Each structure stands twice: as structure tokens, then as C-alpha cells.
Amino acid sequence: MTDFQPARLSGIARPANVGAMLDEICEHFVEHSDVVYKDGIATLKSEEWTIDIATVNDHLAIEISTDGDEALAATRTMFAEHLFYFAGDEPFSLEWSKPAPKVRPPGFVEATVVAAHDVTPRMRRVTLSLADVSPFIGGNMHVRLLVPPKGRAPVWPNLQENGRIGWPEGEDELVVRVYTIRSVDAEAKQVFIDILQHPAERVATPGADFARDTVPGEQVALMGPGGGGLPEAENIFFAGDESALPAIARMVEEAPAGVTMKAIIEVENAAEEQLLQGNGLLEVEWLHRSSYAPDGRPHLVDRVKAALETVGNDTFVWFAAEKADVRTIKRHLADRKRDRKQQYIAWYWEKGQ
């Protein structure tokens, strides 16, 4: 007998195009939850939350259900951020039956830089000290790293009434990037984040610049963790480029004995390869971008497609890379009618962005 009651919250979203917004919500969340979508009504269900969405004239009626108030706050913020991202530059509003309090976002923790060093010529590891590292052990592994401007006292974000994160602006604007917690040292209360050093001449690289220039004692913050995690499967096929390498390496290390894994990883050259080891049985194939002929072929995509022909239906497929490559692999898996519950497909970066 228990007096437990689930936490619930309702909201109204008004996008420019109701149908298009709901389509995009379902297309995105199908990789992260069970999605049932028919006749303008959708239900998204994960282990932590359920989100019901119904088309009502010019708006979407939303109801979020979780196991408690803390999970409810985190889910509202997560979903609000997605909705505003999907809306882009088009008019959009979001209201909740109970406005969000103006407090720090869920999962916000301050951290201090302890050290930074190069793992390979293009991958730099930053060590952060936290008061409590327990939320980052096991389970979800992606976080937002918040870096304040050099020489200024940090001004951290608070929630807005619509549940969205209110970021500081102007001289207090933060660098905000999503990374993988590569590993955790519970005894030392430290977390480690591997940050790829992109060629600076292509696009602005504020996250990579932070990793290159940071010094011990610098104050930063983390928000999370969320998303990802080791699949519960006895056979796993990993594939991706170097942006996915920290996540793949962590999952390989966390996989228990008896798990069989194959990984195809594209990096710039042999110097970017890393030793991957754990208790499971692992086979790794490295692709070197520097050895490709200048024909514009998507070598990683081609190799992954070929490898998938030998992957059984009982194998979990995990793929993360550039946005266009991810969409290609997602379509390929859909054509092969693979079980969506047996895959994680996510883009970690986009060309030109």
C-alpha cells in the first residue's frame, strides 16, 4: 500500500504550423522513446516520463507525467527547449498550467577546472572537480558545458516561466556546448570530458578554444546528465566519427563481460586512434579520413551500410556522426525494417555549424 502519486503538468504550445510541429516532435523523439502517433494525437513514453500531445485547432495541448516533481521539472525544461528549437525563427509561444519558478535549471552544478591535456593531437581531455559526481555515474552521459567569459564573474542561467532556460546575454553570454562525460573518478570527485579540436579555419570553435586555453581554477558549470547510455544488449554495433568516440569509448569500458561489440570509427589519421578496452569482447575497425581519395564519397556511411548487412536483428545498432550522415543511416535502417528499440541514431554536429 502506498500514497505515491505521479507528478503531472499540462501546457499549451502555439506554433506557426501545428501539424508540422507535431510531425517534427514525433520524428525526433522516436529515437529516444516509444512514440504512438495517429490522427493528430501523439504519446511519447520513456522510462522516466510520458508526454501526451493532442492537436486542438491552432495549438498543441500537452500533458507531462513523471514519477516525481524533480523529474517533472527536468522533463518540462527538456521538452520546452526542444519545442523552441523546432520552432526556429517562426512565431511560437508556450504556456504551462503552473509556470516554472525562476531558479537554476534542473541538473545545474558548478565545477572547477583541475587540468587539461591532449589524449591525441586532436582530442583534449578536461578534468573537472565537482562537489557531487554521483549523478554522472552510469546511466545518461551527455551534459551541457557552460563556460563564462574570461575575466568576468559567472552569471548563470535561470528558468523562465515557460520552462525554457533564460541564458545571460551581452557581456555575460556563456559558451554552451554539449559533450559526453568520458569517465568519472568517484573517489576524487572528478569528471573527465574529451573535447575535439576542430580545424579553426572552418568554423568558430569556442568549445575547442576553451579546452585548449583553460587553466586550473577556472569556474564553469554543467547541466545534465541526459541522453545516451550503454544499451542493454548482448550484441552491440557501434559506428561514428571522432565526435562519437568519447561516447563509444565510455560504453565499451562500461559493458559487462559477455557482451560482444563491433565498432567502426572514422578519425583523421592513425594518430587519432585510441585504445578501447573493457570487459566485453570488442572488434574495432578504424577509418582514416586522410587516406580517402578526393571523390567526395561518404566513406563512413558506405562502410557502415556494408557492415549492417551482416548485423543480426538481435544486435543493438548505435550510430552518431554528422547530421546528413545520420539521416542517411536512419533511412537505411528504416528500409531494412529494423526494430527502432534496437537502435540509437543521433547527430552530434552539422557541417558549417
C-alpha positions as CSV (number, residue, x, y, z in Angstrom):
1,M,0.0,0.0,0.0
2,T,1.4,3.4,-0.9
3,D,0.2,7.0,-1.2
4,F,2.5,7.7,-4.2
5,Q,1.0,9.9,-6.8
6,P,2.7,10.7,-10.1
7,A,3.5,14.4,-10.9
8,R,1.6,15.9,-13.8
9,L,1.7,19.2,-15.7
10,S,-0.3,20.5,-18.7
11,G,0.7,23.1,-21.2
12,I,-0.3,24.8,-24.5
13,A,2.1,25.3,-27.4
14,R,1.1,27.6,-30.2
15,P,3.4,27.0,-33.2
16,A,3.1,28.6,-36.7
17,N,2.1,25.2,-38.1
18,V,0.6,22.8,-35.6
19,G,0.8,19.7,-37.8
20,A,4.4,20.3,-38.9
21,M,5.5,20.8,-35.3
22,L,3.9,17.6,-34.1
23,D,5.4,15.7,-37.1
24,E,8.9,17.0,-36.1
25,I,8.4,16.2,-32.4
26,C,7.5,12.6,-33.3
27,E,10.3,12.2,-35.8
28,H,12.9,13.3,-33.3
29,F,11.6,11.5,-30.2
30,V,11.1,8.2,-31.9
31,E,14.9,7.7,-31.3
32,H,14.6,8.4,-27.6
33,S,11.2,7.0,-26.6
34,D,8.2,4.9,-27.7
35,V,6.1,7.0,-29.9
36,V,2.4,6.4,-30.9
37,Y,1.1,8.9,-33.4
38,K,-2.2,8.9,-35.1
39,D,-4.8,11.4,-36.3
40,G,-3.2,14.4,-34.6
41,I,-2.6,12.7,-31.2
42,A,0.8,11.5,-30.0
43,T,2.1,9.8,-26.9
44,L,5.8,9.8,-26.2
45,K,6.9,7.4,-23.5
46,S,10.3,6.7,-21.9
47,E,11.3,5.0,-18.6
48,E,11.3,8.4,-16.9
49,W,8.3,10.3,-18.4
50,T,5.2,10.2,-20.6
51,I,4.2,13.2,-22.8
52,D,0.8,13.2,-24.3
53,I,0.2,15.7,-27.2
54,A,-3.1,16.5,-28.9
55,T,-3.9,18.8,-31.8
56,V,-6.6,21.3,-30.8
57,N,-7.4,23.8,-33.5
58,D,-4.5,26.2,-33.5
59,H,-2.4,24.8,-30.7
60,L,-1.0,21.6,-29.2
61,A,-2.3,20.5,-25.8
62,I,0.5,18.9,-23.8
63,E,0.4,16.8,-20.6
64,I,3.6,15.6,-18.9
65,S,3.6,12.8,-16.4
66,T,6.6,11.7,-14.3
67,D,7.4,9.8,-11.1
68,G,8.0,12.9,-9.1
69,D,8.4,16.7,-9.0
70,E,12.2,16.7,-9.7
71,A,11.7,14.6,-12.9
72,L,8.8,16.7,-13.9
73,A,10.8,19.9,-13.8
74,A,13.7,18.3,-15.8
75,T,11.3,16.9,-18.4
76,R,9.5,20.2,-18.8
77,T,12.8,22.0,-19.4
78,M,14.0,19.4,-21.8
79,F,10.7,19.4,-23.8
80,A,10.5,23.2,-23.8
81,E,14.0,23.5,-25.2
82,H,13.1,21.0,-28.0
83,L,9.9,22.9,-28.9
84,F,11.6,26.2,-29.2
85,Y,14.4,24.6,-31.3
86,F,11.8,23.0,-33.6
87,A,10.1,26.4,-34.0
88,G,13.2,28.1,-35.2
89,D,12.6,31.7,-36.3
90,E,8.8,31.2,-36.7
91,P,6.4,32.6,-34.1
92,F,5.9,30.3,-31.1
93,S,4.6,30.5,-27.6
94,L,4.4,28.0,-24.7
95,E,2.5,28.3,-21.5
96,W,2.1,25.9,-18.6
97,S,-0.7,25.3,-16.0
98,K,1.9,26.0,-13.4
99,P,4.7,28.5,-14.5
100,A,8.3,27.4,-13.9
101,P,9.9,29.0,-10.9
102,K,12.9,31.3,-11.6
103,V,15.5,29.0,-10.3
104,R,18.6,27.3,-11.7
105,P,17.8,24.8,-14.4
106,P,17.4,21.1,-13.4
107,G,20.7,19.3,-13.2
108,F,22.8,22.5,-12.8
109,V,26.1,22.2,-10.9
110,E,29.1,24.4,-10.7
111,A,32.5,22.9,-11.4
112,T,36.2,23.9,-11.3
113,V,38.8,23.0,-13.9
114,V,41.6,20.8,-12.4
115,A,43.7,20.0,-15.5
116,A,43.6,19.6,-19.3
117,H,45.8,17.6,-21.6
118,D,45.9,16.1,-25.1
119,V,44.8,12.5,-25.5
120,T,45.6,12.6,-29.2
121,P,46.7,15.6,-31.3
122,R,43.0,16.5,-31.9
123,M,41.3,15.3,-28.7
124,R,41.9,17.2,-25.5
125,R,40.7,16.0,-22.1
126,V,39.5,18.4,-19.4
127,T,39.3,17.3,-15.8
128,L,36.6,19.0,-13.6
129,S,36.1,18.9,-9.9
130,L,32.5,18.8,-8.5
131,A,31.0,18.7,-5.1
132,D,28.9,15.6,-6.0
133,V,29.7,13.4,-9.0
134,S,27.1,10.7,-8.3
135,P,24.6,12.0,-10.9
136,F,27.2,11.3,-13.6
137,I,28.0,7.7,-12.7
138,G,26.3,5.2,-15.0
139,G,23.1,5.9,-17.0
140,N,22.9,9.0,-19.1
141,M,26.2,10.5,-20.1
142,H,25.6,13.8,-22.1
143,V,25.9,17.2,-20.4
144,R,25.9,20.8,-21.3
145,L,29.2,22.6,-20.5
146,L,28.7,26.2,-19.6
147,V,31.8,28.5,-19.8
148,P,31.6,32.1,-18.7
149,P,33.6,34.9,-20.4
150,K,37.2,35.2,-19.5
151,G,37.8,37.8,-16.7
152,R,34.2,38.1,-15.7
153,A,32.4,36.6,-12.7
154,P,30.0,33.9,-13.9
155,V,26.3,34.8,-14.4
156,W,24.4,31.6,-14.5
157,P,21.1,30.8,-16.2
158,N,17.6,30.6,-14.5
159,L,14.4,29.1,-15.8
160,Q,11.8,31.3,-17.5
161,E,8.1,30.9,-16.8
162,N,7.7,28.8,-20.0
163,G,10.2,26.3,-18.7
164,R,12.8,27.3,-21.1
165,I,16.3,28.3,-19.9
166,G,17.0,32.0,-19.7
167,W,20.6,32.5,-20.7
168,P,22.6,35.6,-19.8
169,E,23.3,37.9,-22.6
170,G,25.7,40.6,-23.7
171,E,29.0,40.7,-21.8
172,D,27.8,37.8,-19.6
173,E,27.0,35.4,-22.5
174,L,28.1,31.9,-21.9
175,V,29.7,29.4,-24.2
176,V,27.3,26.4,-24.1
177,R,28.2,23.1,-25.8
178,V,27.0,19.5,-25.4
179,Y,29.7,16.9,-24.6
180,T,30.0,13.4,-23.2
181,I,31.1,12.6,-19.7
182,R,34.1,10.4,-20.8
183,S,34.6,8.9,-17.3
184,V,34.1,9.6,-13.6
185,D,36.5,9.3,-10.7
186,A,34.1,8.9,-7.7
187,E,36.8,8.9,-5.1
188,A,38.5,12.1,-6.4
189,K,35.1,13.7,-7.2
190,Q,36.2,14.4,-10.7
191,V,34.6,14.0,-14.2
192,F,36.5,14.0,-17.5
193,I,35.3,15.4,-20.7
194,D,37.0,14.8,-24.1
195,I,36.7,17.8,-26.5
196,L,37.6,17.6,-30.1
197,Q,39.9,20.2,-31.5
198,H,38.3,21.2,-34.8
199,P,40.3,22.9,-37.5
200,A,39.7,26.5,-36.6
201,E,39.7,27.8,-40.2
202,R,36.4,26.0,-40.9
203,V,34.0,27.4,-38.3
204,A,34.2,29.2,-34.9
205,T,35.2,26.7,-32.2
206,P,34.5,28.3,-28.8
207,G,34.2,24.9,-27.1
208,A,37.5,23.7,-28.5
209,D,39.1,27.0,-27.7
210,F,38.1,26.6,-24.0
211,A,39.6,23.2,-23.9
212,R,42.8,24.5,-25.4
213,D,43.2,27.6,-23.3
214,T,41.7,26.6,-19.9
215,V,43.8,26.7,-16.7
216,P,43.3,25.1,-13.3
217,G,40.9,27.0,-11.1
218,E,38.7,28.3,-13.9
219,Q,35.0,28.2,-12.9
220,V,32.5,26.5,-15.3
221,A,29.2,24.7,-14.8
222,L,27.5,21.5,-16.1
223,M,23.8,20.8,-16.8
224,G,22.7,17.2,-17.0
225,P,23.2,14.4,-17.5
226,G,20.8,13.4,-20.2
227,G,20.5,11.1,-23.2
228,G,22.6,8.2,-24.2
229,G,24.0,5.4,-22.1
230,L,25.1,1.8,-22.5
231,P,22.4,-0.2,-24.4
232,E,21.0,-3.2,-22.6
233,A,22.1,-5.8,-25.2
234,E,24.4,-8.8,-25.5
235,N,25.5,-7.7,-29.0
236,I,26.2,-4.1,-29.9
237,F,27.3,-2.5,-33.2
238,F,28.9,0.9,-32.7
239,A,29.8,3.4,-35.5
240,G,30.6,7.0,-35.8
241,D,33.2,9.6,-36.3
242,E,35.5,11.2,-33.8
243,S,32.7,13.3,-32.3
244,A,31.2,9.9,-31.1
245,L,34.5,8.5,-29.9
246,P,34.2,9.6,-26.3
247,A,30.7,8.0,-26.0
248,I,31.8,4.8,-27.7
249,A,34.9,4.5,-25.5
250,R,32.9,5.0,-22.3
251,M,30.3,2.4,-23.3
252,V,33.0,-0.1,-24.2
253,E,34.5,0.4,-20.8
254,E,31.2,0.0,-19.0
255,A,30.0,-3.0,-21.0
256,P,29.9,-6.1,-18.8
257,A,31.7,-9.4,-19.6
258,G,29.8,-11.4,-22.1
259,V,28.8,-8.5,-24.3
260,T,30.1,-8.8,-27.9
261,M,30.8,-5.4,-29.6
262,K,32.0,-4.3,-33.0
263,A,33.0,-0.7,-33.7
264,I,33.7,1.3,-36.9
265,I,35.2,4.7,-36.1
266,E,36.3,7.3,-38.6
267,V,39.1,9.6,-37.5
268,E,41.6,11.9,-39.3
269,N,44.6,9.5,-39.2
270,A,46.3,6.8,-37.2
271,A,47.4,9.3,-34.6
272,E,43.8,9.9,-33.6
273,E,43.1,6.2,-32.8
274,Q,42.6,5.5,-29.1
275,L,42.9,2.3,-27.1
276,L,39.4,1.0,-26.4
277,Q,39.2,-1.7,-23.7
278,G,36.7,-3.2,-21.3
279,N,35.4,-6.5,-20.0
280,G,33.4,-7.3,-23.2
281,L,34.6,-8.8,-26.4
282,L,35.5,-6.0,-28.9
283,E,36.5,-5.7,-32.5
284,V,37.4,-2.3,-33.8
285,E,37.8,-1.0,-37.4
286,W,39.4,2.4,-37.8
287,L,38.8,4.5,-40.9
288,H,41.3,7.2,-41.7
289,R,39.9,10.3,-43.4
290,S,43.3,11.5,-44.6
291,S,43.6,8.3,-46.8
292,Y,40.4,8.9,-48.7
293,A,40.5,9.8,-52.4
294,P,39.2,13.3,-53.1
295,D,36.0,11.9,-54.7
296,G,33.5,13.2,-52.1
297,R,32.3,9.8,-51.2
298,P,30.7,9.4,-47.8
299,H,33.2,6.6,-46.8
300,L,31.9,6.2,-43.2
301,V,28.3,5.8,-44.4
302,D,29.3,3.4,-47.2
303,R,31.3,1.2,-44.8
304,V,28.5,1.2,-42.1
305,K,25.9,0.3,-44.7
306,A,28.0,-2.7,-45.8
307,A,28.7,-3.8,-42.3
308,L,25.0,-3.6,-41.4
309,E,24.3,-6.4,-44.0
310,T,26.0,-8.8,-41.6
311,V,24.4,-7.5,-38.4
312,G,21.7,-9.6,-36.9
313,N,18.3,-8.4,-35.6
314,D,19.4,-9.2,-32.1
315,T,22.2,-6.7,-32.3
316,F,21.8,-3.1,-31.0
317,V,22.9,-0.5,-33.6
318,W,24.4,2.7,-32.2
319,F,25.5,5.4,-34.7
320,A,26.4,9.0,-34.2
321,A,28.1,11.4,-36.6
322,E,27.4,14.4,-38.8
323,K,23.7,15.3,-39.4
324,A,23.5,14.4,-43.1
325,D,25.3,11.0,-42.5
326,V,22.9,10.2,-39.6
327,R,19.9,10.9,-41.7
328,T,21.2,8.5,-44.4
329,I,21.8,5.7,-42.0
330,K,18.5,6.3,-40.3
331,R,16.7,5.9,-43.7
332,H,18.8,2.8,-44.4
333,L,17.8,1.2,-41.2
334,A,14.1,2.1,-41.8
335,D,14.3,0.5,-45.2
336,R,15.6,-2.7,-43.6
337,K,12.7,-2.5,-41.2
338,R,14.9,-2.8,-38.1
339,D,13.3,-2.5,-34.7
340,R,13.6,1.1,-33.5
341,K,14.0,-0.1,-29.9
342,Q,17.2,-1.8,-31.1
343,Q,19.0,1.3,-32.2
344,Y,20.3,4.7,-31.2
345,I,20.9,7.1,-34.1
346,A,21.9,10.7,-33.3
347,W,23.7,13.6,-35.0
348,Y,26.4,15.2,-32.9
349,W,27.3,18.0,-35.3
350,E,26.3,19.7,-38.5
351,K,28.6,20.9,-41.4
352,G,29.0,24.6,-41.4
353,Q,27.6,25.0,-37.8
